[in-house]
């Protein structure tokens, strides 16, 4: 941010849709900046895109250690996102089902519906889905403070997706 302010450069945010959805973003960390290029990509899509870019370039543009390292906010030693979140492969399916639903391409919609339906067959799975939906609802205030995000999916965060932050709905 200091460099951006000093030289007039545009700082790009590093938050992705998974993290932004459930509030795993900080104002002075991955939401710091003026534009979100990957803010409408789920975490698993960011990993896939990173691997693709490296493969396409024939070299490591993005260090493989960044792609293979367990995700962490690094706010405490040894902390991992999975300490309080399901693996991103699970989280992303729940989020796709909840956030995009019928706007997903048919193959993605079928996969998300089946995944969440299978999860909801158990009480633990139902509780997990409800906890994730609650996290999405509780973190609208963070999304309202975020920089604009480039839309690449059928339903992005923004004026068409906002939820009330001060009252029940």
Secondary structure as UniProt FT lines:
FT   HELIX           2..7
FT   STRAND          12..13
FT   HELIX           17..22
FT   TURN            27..31
FT   STRAND          35..36
FT   TURN            39..40
FT   HELIX           43..57
FT   HELIX           64..68
FT   TURN            77..78
FT   HELIX           81..83
FT   HELIX           88..95
FT   HELIX           96..100
FT   HELIX           101..103
FT   HELIX           106..119
FT   TURN            120..121
FT   HELIX           123..138
FT   HELIX           140..144
FT   STRAND          148..149
FT   TURN            159..161
//
